[in-house]
Amino acid sequence: MADLSTCDPCSFSRPDLCVVKSVHLDLEVDFNRQVLSGSAVLTLERIASDIDSVILDIRDIKVLRACDVDTNQTLAFTVSDPVGPFGSKLEIKLPQSKSVKICINYETSPKCTALQWLTAQQTAGKKYPYLFSQCEAIHARSLYPCQDSPAIKFPYTASVTAPKAITVLMSALRTGSEPCKSDPSKTVYKFNQAVPIPSYLLAIVAGDLESRDIGPRSKVWSEKKFVDAAAYEFAETEQQLRTGEELLTEYAWGQYDLLILPPSFPYGGMENPCLTFVTPTLLAGDRSLADVVAHEITHSWAGNLVTNKTFEHFWLNEGHTVFIERKITSRIHGGEPFRHFMLDCGWQELKNTVENTLKNGPYTCLVPDLKGVDPDDAFSNVPYEKGCALLFYLETILGGPAVFEPFLKAYVTQFNKQSLDTQQWKDFLYSYFTDKTEILDSVDWKTWFYGQGMPPYTPKFDTSLKSVCIDLCERWNNATDFTNFSPADLNNLSTGQKKEFLALLCLKEPLAVNKLQAMEDVYKLNNVKNSEVRFKWIMLGIRAKWTSVLPRAFEFINEQGRMKFVRPIYRALNEWTEIRQEAIGNFNANKDEMHTLTSTQLAKDLGLSS
């Protein structure tokens, strides 16, 4: 078995010996074979003078040839036996020069975990096939040979050939398109990403796409069916971008576009530079779920400009993003009470994950040990919410937002275009707050970073917006007579408050079925289209073993593949003994339509694989 690198527990590459400095991809999209084929040109720099090879990560990639670009000399290479989700080590012998440019001719596999291929029938338009990528955390190595570690950042350019009816987009600026000289039925699209990115942020989509302008530097892209609804839904994008710039630094990426993906996309959003991918479950019709875009916009600084060095330090990406995202949205909607409401809701979600889903286990550490661990297996809201909680705690003890927000701007400025680990972050915190060393020394850093379970403190939030949710929850929890409830109970609440009301009920003992039926009679929750509220309502019904919830639960998990929703629902159905086999049968019937990430994790949730 090949050894994984000492630089990153999830990568074979040795960037301490020889490092990738830039990438150019020349690829063709083959929908019939479901592969990308072509070449990757890597500009390399030797770090160690005596090194005679470069080590790259690949997974299910067929390497056809490697050569020196300058001389066309064929370069010998070896591919190690695959090691589970980590793939294989590709080692290429190099010519004797400090800087060298190599070309690797290759093609991906139909099993490529970074790509999902959809037939025309699986799209909304039903006319053309569709392709999209998802490279985070360690799936880039199945898309192109790379040093698949977030410690390595590089600019890239690309040329992508596809059928004429297909539009291709990437996580880069579009620099033009032209008819393919060798085949006029195809188009060649060209891209340039001048800002260095880690491997997981290289992204591609190819499909029957249309766009609408939603701001001076933003478009929304999707299939025709969704494009106008998406343009309405995300009209606040420019305001969110400007607020981010006020808090942090100037937006560095030029264009900020949004792509509404097909329903099988496994996440709420993915912060690919210049082209954020988002789930259609955000199309609520009232802009109530557009805060997810604020999260992805914040990644333009936290994650994309300033990046975790390995996925053990994922909280540096996500904790900062959640913390700053809530500052952005509260400046646009509701001020500090709204921010505290979101922080409070996040704390409760963290508590539920830590105690009920992860059982206070090793993946509840803010900085987990990922040696030999697929980062997808460790994924949860812990780095998001525990990381945010740490930053809120520090903001509180160091003097409040007026004192802490300049630190956030200084942090982004200091580590711009770099990758760092938790120790570097802590060292910078101390160097910035030199007059507050005594306060920082009082922080239980060891427990915060490496302790399992909840953080070592109890936050105090402004509960003015949450109190109405608590009151309504208690009324229903204790009710024996339902005549005192009316639709006005919910009509006066925001979407976030409705969701929190249901989330609080989910923390109680399961409600009686007659009580849930009464709630439906009053509030008509079965008709709600907002995916977040719909999810909580379904979970409440499953906990109560309310059989009438089952058709709605199966409909919801079959119409979209967002793991935030489908995994908890499947897990809850799996624990409902009488329904377990029906849930497994539903999974088996639909798994081929799911994204690889979703089907793999659900198989584990259902006990169908290790």
C-alpha positions, 0 to 999 in steps of 0.5 A: 500500500502506498503511503499518504504524504506527511504534508497532508493526511489526505494526499500522496503529493509532496509539495515540499519537494516539487510543487505545482505553480500553474495549470492549463487544461485542454479537455473535450466533453464526451457525453456518450462515453461520460468522460473528459479527455485531453491534457493537463499542462502543469508548470512545476518548481523544484523545492528540493534540488536533488529531487528527480520526480513529481508526485501527483494525486489521481483517482480512476484516471487513465494516464496515456502519456507524460512529456516535457512540453519544451522538448516533447521528451516522453517522461516515465511514470508509475501509478501506485495501487489505489488506496480507497477514496484517496486514489493512487500516487502518480509519480512522473520522472522529470528532466534536470531543470529547476522549473519544468512544464509537463503535459499529461494526456489523460481521460477521466473514468465514467466512475469519476467521483468529481463529475455527475453526468445527467441524461437529457431526461434527467434535466428540466428541459429534456433536450440535452445532457448535463454535466457538473463537478463537485471537487471538495473535499478530495475529488479533484484528483478524479477530474485531473492529475493534481496535488490535491491538497488545499495547501497548494494554490495555483492559477489556471487556464482552460480550453473546453470543447463541447457540442454546439448546443451546450454551454460550458462554464468554469470557476474562472472568467470567460475569455471567449468561445469559437467554433472548433476548427476540426469539427464545426458541430462543436464549440471551444470555450476558453477560461482564465483564473488568475487568482491562485486557487486550491485544487478543489475549487476548479469546477466545470459545468456543461449544459443547456444554460441561459443567463440573466443579469442580476447586478453590475458584476453578476449573472444567474445561470440555469436551465431555462425553466428556473432562470427567471425565478432565480433572477428574482430570488437572488436580486440582493447579490450585489448588496451582499457583495458590497457589504462583504467588501465593507467588512473585509477587503475588495472583492478579488475575483472580478465576476460573481455569478450564480449557477442553479444546478439540477436537484441532485446537487448534494450541497446548499452551495459550493463557493467555486470562484466566479461561479457559485453553485447553488441548489434549486431548493433555495428557490422559495419564491420569497428570497427567504433562503437567499442567505445561503448566497451570503455564505457562498459570497463570504467564501470569496474571502474566507476559504477561497482567498484564505484557505485551510492548509488541510481539511483537518483545519476546515473550520478556518474556512467554514467557521469564519464564513458562517461568522462573517455571513451572519454579519453580512445578513444582519446588516441587510436584515434586522441588525444585531437582534437578527444576528443573535437569532441566527447565532442562537439557532446555529448553536442549537443545530450544533448541539443536536449534531454533537450530541445526537448525530455524532454522539460526542465522538471524535468528529466533534473536535474542531480540529479532528485527526483525519489520518486515513479518513475520507474528509467526506466521512467527517463532514458535519456542521461542527466546523461551521457552527463550532468554529463560528461559536469560537469566533463569537466567544472571542469577539465577546471577550475581546471587546465586541464587534467594533474591536473584533471586525478590524481583526477579520479584515487584518486576517484576510489581508495578512493571509491573502492568497495563502493557506494556513493551519490553526496554529498560524491563525492563533499566532496571528490572533495573538500578534494582533491583540498584543494588548489583550494577551492575558485575556487570550491566555484565559481561553481553554484552547486545548478543549476548543480545538481538540476536545470532543463534545460541545464548546467549553462555554455557554453563550448569551444571546439576545433572545428577543426574536427567539422568544416568540418561537419558544412561547409558541413551542411551549404552547403546542407542547403543553396543549390539550385544547387546540381551539386557541391556535390560529393561522396568525400564530405563524403569519407574523413570524419570519421564515427563520422563526417558523423553522426555529419553532419547528426545530424546538419542537423536534427537541421535545419528546415526540408529539402525539399524532392528533396534535400534529394533525391539529397543527396541520389543520391550523397552519396548513404546513403540508402545503409549505414550499420553503425547503427548510420549513418543509424539512423540519415539518417532515422530521417532526412527523417522522419522530412522532411516527405519523404515517401520513408524513411518509408520502411527503417524506419520500416525495421530498427525498426523491425530488432533490439530493441535498444531503442536509435534508436527505441524510437526516430523513433517511437516518430517521426513517432507518430508525423507524423499525416498521419503515426501515425496509421501505426506506432501503427499498426507496434508496435502492430504487433511486440511488442511480439518480443521486450524486455519488457523494449522496449515495455513498453517504446514504449507504453508510447511514443505512448500514448498507456499506462500511 
